[in-house]
Amino acid sequence: MESQPYSSSVEPPETPHEPILTLPGALTAYIALIAAIHLRVLLPVELENWTIDVFGFIPKRYDSTLLNITFPGGAGAKVWTFVTYSLLHANLSHIGFNILWLLPFGSALARRFGPVRFFVFMAVTAAAGALAHLVTHEHAIAPMIGASASVSGAMAAAIRFAFVKGSFLSFSRGDADAAAKVPALSLARALRNPRVLGFLAVWFGVNIIFGLGSISIGSEGASVAWQAHIGGFLAGLMLFSLFDPVPRATPHAADASSPDEAGRV
């Protein structure tokens, strides 16, 4: 009697292989909107410049000493440009830099917040960046454009939970949804976390020294609006809790600085 190899009819379930980086719908829509708006470069030069003047953020528009000067867009532009400037970009490399930083941080934040919270958050941090630019460039006539203030805000918000064990920058991350839903650190605890402090030091250093991000276009030439980055970043860091739907971490939540140091911060 010949022996036959045993074959089980029940096969072990396959371990899902999820990409490290996947784009949630809200972020995909945000990037698609920016790309669609950038098609304005196909317009005649006069019309393209008009879109920048009407939807870009111009600090001098708010200068009360210029009562006899009329800016394109009228009174309405004083309101909508606090947000619309962030949807305009100078060129493809400008868009590329912003998207590059949005891919890891924006993906996690969009998954955590959901579409409505995410879009409102991006608008609020854009407005904070515009306000910081206005305060530091009171009489500037060059329009500021670019999503970097919002991107900076998204990065700041994401670091409130990015280094918690199981999150997307930890040593033991879960899948994309689980990594985005770990309990966040309070602002006070985040500012005592060595990894967060290290990230803050690098981020502020890079932005002050090199100023990658938003570009100012106009008669003054191209320059980096790093003050707007900082305004968006600080808004994202401090306002995160107002948008966060995930319950706060317990005082002894695990930190990702060491995967076997559960309960330490």
C-alpha positions in Angstrom: 0.0 0.0 0.0 1.5 3.2 -1.2 1.6 6.2 1.1 0.2 9.4 -0.3 1.4 12.9 0.7 -1.1 14.5 3.0 -2.7 17.6 1.6 -4.8 19.9 3.8 -7.8 21.5 2.1 -7.5 24.5 4.4 -4.7 26.9 3.3 -3.3 29.4 5.7 -4.5 32.9 5.1 -2.1 35.1 3.2 -0.6 38.0 5.0 -1.8 41.2 3.3 1.0 43.2 1.7 -0.2 46.7 1.9 2.1 49.4 0.4 3.9 51.5 2.9 2.4 54.6 1.4 -1.2 54.7 0.1 -3.2 57.8 -0.7 -6.6 58.3 1.0 -9.3 59.8 -1.1 -9.2 63.2 0.5 -5.5 63.7 -0.2 -5.9 62.4 -3.8 -8.7 65.0 -4.3 -6.5 67.7 -2.8 -3.6 66.9 -5.1 -5.9 66.6 -8.1 -7.4 70.0 -7.3 -4.0 71.6 -7.2 -3.0 70.0 -10.5 -6.2 71.1 -12.2 -5.8 74.7 -11.0 -2.2 74.7 -12.3 -3.6 74.3 -15.8 -4.0 78.1 -15.6 -0.5 78.2 -17.1 -2.1 77.3 -20.4 -4.0 80.6 -20.4 -2.8 83.7 -22.2 -0.1 85.5 -20.1 -2.4 88.4 -19.3 -5.1 86.1 -18.0 -2.7 83.9 -16.1 -1.3 87.0 -14.3 -4.8 88.1 -13.5 -5.5 84.8 -11.7 -2.4 85.4 -9.5 -3.5 88.9 -8.8 -7.0 87.9 -7.9 -6.4 84.7 -6.0 -2.8 85.2 -4.7 -2.1 86.7 -1.3 -1.0 90.3 -1.6 -0.1 92.0 1.7 -0.4 95.5 0.2 -4.0 94.8 -0.5 -4.6 95.4 3.2 -2.6 98.6 3.5 -5.0 101.3 4.7 -2.7 104.0 3.4 -3.4 103.0 -0.2 -7.1 104.0 -0.3 -6.8 105.2 -3.9 -5.3 102.0 -5.3 -7.6 99.3 -6.6 -6.4 95.8 -6.6 -7.9 93.0 -8.8 -10.6 91.1 -7.0 -12.0 94.0 -5.0 -13.1 93.6 -1.3 -13.9 89.9 -1.8 -10.2 89.1 -2.5 -9.3 90.4 1.0 -11.2 87.3 2.3 -10.8 84.5 -0.2 -7.1 85.0 -0.8 -6.3 83.9 2.7 -7.0 80.4 1.4 -7.0 80.5 -2.4 -3.3 81.5 -2.6 -2.4 78.0 -1.3 -3.9 76.3 -4.4 -1.8 78.3 -6.8 1.8 77.3 -7.6 4.6 78.8 -9.7 5.7 75.7 -11.6 5.7 71.9 -11.5 8.8 71.7 -9.2 7.0 73.9 -6.7 4.0 71.5 -6.8 6.4 68.6 -6.6 8.1 69.8 -3.4 4.8 70.3 -1.6 3.4 66.9 -2.7 6.6 65.2 -1.7 6.1 66.3 1.9 2.4 65.7 1.8 2.7 62.0 0.8 3.7 60.7 4.2 2.3 63.3 6.5 -0.8 64.3 4.6 -1.8 60.7 4.0 -1.7 59.9 7.7 -3.6 63.1 8.6 -6.3 62.7 5.9 -6.9 59.1 7.1 -7.2 60.3 10.7 -9.3 63.4 10.1 -11.5 62.2 7.3 -12.3 64.5 4.3 -14.2 67.3 5.9 -11.8 67.9 8.8 -8.9 67.5 6.5 -10.0 70.1 4.0 -11.0 72.6 6.8 -7.7 72.0 8.5 -5.8 72.7 5.3 -7.7 75.9 4.9 -7.2 77.1 8.5 -3.4 76.5 8.3 -3.3 78.3 4.9 -5.0 81.3 6.6 -2.5 81.1 9.5 0.4 81.1 7.0 -1.1 84.1 5.2 -1.5 86.0 8.5 2.1 85.4 9.4 3.2 86.6 6.0 1.0 89.7 6.3 2.5 90.6 9.7 6.0 90.3 8.4 5.5 91.7 4.9 3.0 94.5 5.6 3.7 96.5 2.5 4.8 93.8 0.1 3.1 94.0 -3.3 4.4 90.6 -4.7 1.6 87.9 -4.5 2.4 84.9 -2.4 1.3 81.6 -3.7 1.8 77.9 -2.7 0.5 75.3 -0.4 3.6 75.2 1.8 1.9 76.8 4.8 -0.8 74.1 4.8 1.8 71.4 4.1 3.8 72.6 7.1 0.6 72.6 9.2 -0.1 69.0 8.2 3.5 68.0 9.1 3.1 69.7 12.5 -0.2 68.0 13.2 1.1 64.6 12.1 4.1 64.6 14.5 1.6 64.7 17.4 1.0 61.0 16.7 3.7 60.0 14.2 6.2 58.7 16.8 3.7 56.9 19.0 4.1 53.1 18.9 2.2 51.7 15.9 2.1 54.9 14.0 3.6 55.6 10.5 7.0 56.8 11.7 7.4 54.2 14.6 9.5 51.1 14.5 6.5 48.9 14.7 3.9 50.4 12.4 0.5 48.9 11.7 -1.4 49.1 8.4 -2.1 52.5 7.0 -5.4 53.0 8.8 -4.3 51.7 12.1 -1.1 53.7 11.9 -3.2 56.9 11.4 -5.5 56.2 14.3 -3.1 55.7 17.2 -3.8 58.0 20.2 -2.0 61.3 19.9 0.3 62.8 22.5 -0.8 66.0 24.2 1.0 69.1 23.2 2.9 69.2 26.5 4.0 65.6 26.2 4.9 66.0 22.5 7.2 68.9 23.3 9.0 66.7 25.8 9.4 63.8 23.3 13.0 63.6 22.0 12.0 62.6 18.6 9.5 65.4 18.2 12.0 67.9 19.5 14.6 66.6 17.0 12.0 66.9 14.2 11.2 70.4 15.3 14.9 71.4 15.3 15.5 70.0 11.8 12.3 71.5 10.4 12.8 75.0 11.7 16.5 74.9 10.7 15.7 73.8 7.2 13.0 76.4 6.7 15.0 79.3 8.1 18.2 78.5 6.3 17.0 77.1 3.0 13.3 78.1 3.0 12.0 75.3 0.7 8.3 75.8 -0.2 6.1 78.8 -1.0 7.3 81.2 -3.6 6.6 84.8 -3.9 6.1 86.1 -7.5 6.1 89.7 -8.7 8.2 92.8 -9.2 10.3 91.9 -6.2 11.4 88.6 -7.8 11.1 85.0 -6.5 11.7 84.5 -2.8 10.8 82.0 -0.2 7.9 82.9 2.2 9.4 81.0 5.2 7.4 83.1 7.7 4.2 81.7 6.2 5.6 78.1 6.7 6.2 78.8 10.3 2.7 80.3 10.7 1.1 77.3 9.2 3.3 74.9 11.2 2.5 76.5 14.5 -1.2 76.6 13.7 -1.1 72.9 12.9 0.8 72.0 16.0 -1.4 73.9 18.4 -4.8 73.4 16.7 -4.5 69.7 16.1 -6.6 68.8 19.1 -9.5 70.8 17.8 -9.7 68.6 14.7 -8.6 65.3 16.1 -11.5 62.7 16.3 -9.3 60.0 18.0 -9.4 59.8 21.8 -6.2 61.2 23.5 -3.4 58.8 24.6 -3.3 57.8 28.2 -0.4 59.2 30.2 1.5 56.0 29.9 1.0 55.5 26.1 4.0 53.8 24.5 6.5 55.9 22.6 8.0 54.6 19.4 11.6 55.6 20.4 12.1 52.0 21.4 9.7 49.2 20.4 10.2 47.4 23.7 9.7 50.4 25.9 5.9 50.1 26.3 4.5 52.6 28.7 7.5 55.0 28.6 7.5 58.5 27.1 
